[in-house]
Amino acid sequence: MSMKLRQLSWFFVFLVYVLLVGIAPAYAEEKHKWTFIGFTKYRDALYLYIDKDSISSPSHGVVSTWSKIAPSEKSKFFQQIKRELRKSNKSARGFHYTEILSEIDCIKNRIRHMRIVYIKKDGLTIHNSYNTDPEWKTIYVGSLWQNLQSAVCKH
């Protein structure tokens, strides 16, 4: 094979790679079927959904699932999201909802978030954060997380 043909074939491989991988949306790999499960006890327009197909049990008493939270711009949760995005030098402009991969300890009433994806109204990802060893947090009665726990833990 001539040098020119070899260079052309490598260029073609590189071009295909860029087209298939390089311009793919950052969060295109996840497609969820959402089921509405509730609001916060204050009903401050925090809508909570889960993907029932994503529920798994990584260890005894612990359940993993994807949830979707669509807060109103006036909610405390939305204010927290704005703070989190600022820490990552991102803007909340156009923000619509989060998708969160959580682990719920059904026995000890606690939760931790493994991955949080912040998504705009047009479906594009604003920010995608991964936590390799997130802190467990207590699930309080009446909280949004209690709704999630009730939906995935079989007591």
C-alpha positions in Angstrom: 0.0 0.0 0.0 1.4 3.4 -0.9 2.2 6.0 1.7 -0.5 8.3 0.3 -3.2 5.6 0.4 -2.1 4.6 4.0 -2.4 8.3 5.1 -5.8 8.6 3.4 -7.1 5.5 5.2 -5.9 6.7 8.6 -7.6 10.1 7.9 -10.8 8.3 7.0 -10.7 6.2 10.3 -10.1 9.4 12.2 -12.9 11.2 10.5 -15.4 8.4 11.2 -14.2 8.4 14.9 -14.8 12.1 15.2 -18.2 11.9 13.6 -19.4 9.0 15.6 -17.9 9.8 19.0 -16.7 13.4 19.0 -20.0 15.1 18.2 -22.3 12.8 20.1 -24.3 14.5 22.8 -22.7 14.1 26.3 -25.7 12.3 27.8 -27.1 10.4 24.8 -26.4 7.0 26.2 -29.2 7.1 28.8 -32.9 6.8 27.7 -35.4 6.6 30.6 -39.1 5.8 30.9 -40.3 8.1 33.6 -43.1 7.4 36.1 -44.4 10.2 38.3 -44.1 9.4 42.0 -44.8 12.6 43.8 -44.0 16.1 45.1 -42.3 17.4 48.2 -44.5 17.8 51.2 -44.7 21.6 50.5 -45.7 21.0 46.9 -43.4 23.7 45.7 -43.5 22.4 42.1 -40.8 19.8 42.7 -41.9 16.9 40.5 -40.3 13.6 41.1 -40.1 10.7 38.6 -38.3 7.4 38.6 -37.2 5.0 35.9 -38.6 1.7 37.3 -36.6 -0.2 34.7 -33.3 1.1 36.2 -34.0 -0.2 39.7 -31.3 -2.7 40.9 -29.8 -3.9 44.1 -26.0 -3.5 44.3 -25.9 -4.9 47.8 -28.2 -6.2 50.6 -30.7 -3.6 51.6 -29.4 -1.0 49.1 -31.3 -0.1 46.0 -30.0 1.9 43.0 -32.3 3.9 40.7 -32.4 6.8 38.3 -34.7 9.7 39.3 -35.8 12.9 37.5 -36.5 16.1 39.4 -38.2 19.0 37.7 -38.1 22.0 40.2 -39.8 25.3 39.8 -37.6 28.4 39.6 -38.9 29.5 43.0 -38.1 26.3 44.9 -35.2 25.9 47.3 -34.0 23.0 45.3 -33.6 25.2 42.2 -31.5 27.6 44.2 -29.3 24.7 45.4 -28.9 23.6 41.7 -27.8 27.1 40.7 -25.2 27.1 43.5 -23.9 23.6 42.4 -23.6 24.7 38.8 -21.8 27.9 39.8 -19.2 25.8 41.6 -18.5 24.0 38.3 -18.4 27.3 36.4 -21.7 26.5 34.6 -24.8 28.7 34.2 -28.3 27.6 35.1 -29.7 29.4 32.1 -32.2 27.2 30.3 -32.1 24.6 33.1 -35.1 22.3 33.2 -34.5 19.2 35.3 -31.9 16.9 36.8 -31.5 13.1 36.4 -29.9 11.5 39.4 -28.5 8.1 39.9 -28.9 7.4 43.6 -28.3 4.5 46.0 -30.9 4.2 48.8 -30.1 2.3 51.9 -33.6 1.0 52.7 -32.6 -0.4 56.1 -30.8 2.7 57.5 -33.0 5.3 55.8 -30.2 7.1 53.9 -29.3 8.1 50.4 -26.3 9.0 48.3 -26.1 10.4 44.8 -23.7 8.6 42.4 -24.3 10.8 39.3 -26.1 14.0 38.7 -27.0 15.3 35.2 -28.3 18.8 34.8 -30.4 19.1 31.6 -31.7 22.1 29.7 -35.2 22.6 28.2 -33.8 21.6 24.8 -32.5 18.3 26.1 -28.8 19.2 26.1 -26.6 18.5 29.1 -25.4 21.5 31.1 -23.2 19.5 33.4 -22.6 15.9 34.3 -21.1 15.1 37.7 -19.9 11.7 39.0 -19.2 10.9 42.6 -16.9 7.9 43.2 -17.5 7.8 47.0 -20.4 10.1 47.9 -21.5 10.7 51.4 -24.6 9.0 52.8 -27.3 11.5 53.9 -30.3 10.8 56.2 -33.7 10.6 54.5 -36.1 12.7 56.6 -39.8 12.2 56.9 -41.7 14.3 54.4 -38.7 14.9 52.2 -38.5 14.4 48.5 -36.1 11.5 49.1 -38.7 9.8 51.3 -41.0 9.6 48.3 -38.2 8.0 46.3 -37.4 5.6 49.1 -41.1 4.6 49.4 -41.2 4.0 45.6 -38.1 1.7 45.5 -37.8 0.0 48.9 -40.1 -2.9 49.7 -40.8 -2.6 53.5 
